[in-house]
Amino acid sequence: MTTLPNCISCGGKEWLIETVLMTGKISRLFNYSNKKYDAVSCVNCGYTMLFKKDARFNIFEAVMG
């Protein structure tokens, strides 16, 4: 289990972690999200940090859109 520090904006201790998908210039043509990030948001004030995840090309996702 990972221990997260207090929020640098408000000092809150509760966090919400979600995966965010984003597209680049070329991947936008194929409706494919090739960039993945973990968004860590403070529950109290909403301050959010993004951490890049490993995103590999998946032909099934590219074809199905």
N, C-alpha and C positions, 0 to 999 in steps of 0.2 A: 504494500500500500504506500502511495506517495503522499507525503505531507506537504501541503501547500502553505506558503507564507501568508501573513495577513495582507489584505489589500493595501496597496500603496496610496490609494486615493482616500479611503474612508476608514481603514483599519479593520474592515469586516473579515470574518473567518469562514464564511460559507461560500462555496464556489459551485458553479454549474459548468459542466464540461460537455461540449457537443462537437461533432465533426462537421466541418464546413467544406463544401466543394466549390471550386472556382475554375473558370475556363481561361485559356490563353488565346492568343490571336488566331492561330491555325485551328486549334481544337474547337473554337466557336463555330467554324464552318460545318463541322461534323456533329455538332450538338453533343460534345464529349467533355466531361470535366476531368482534366488531367492534373489538377492541383488540389491537394487535400491538406487541411489544417485542423488542428484541435483548437477550438475557441474556448478559453477559460474565462468565465465572466463572474464577477462578484455579484452575489444575490442581493446585497444591500444597495449598492449604488450603480451597478451595471458596467463598471470599468471592465474592459475586455482585452485580453492578450491573445495573440495568434501564435501557434507553434506549428511549423511545417512538418507534415508527415510524409513518409515514402509513398509516392503515387506511381504505380506501374501501369503501362498501357494494357487495357483489357479489350480484345477484339470484339467480344460479345456486347459489351457496353457501347462500343463505337457503332456497331451495326444496328443495335436496337434503339439507340438514342435515348 
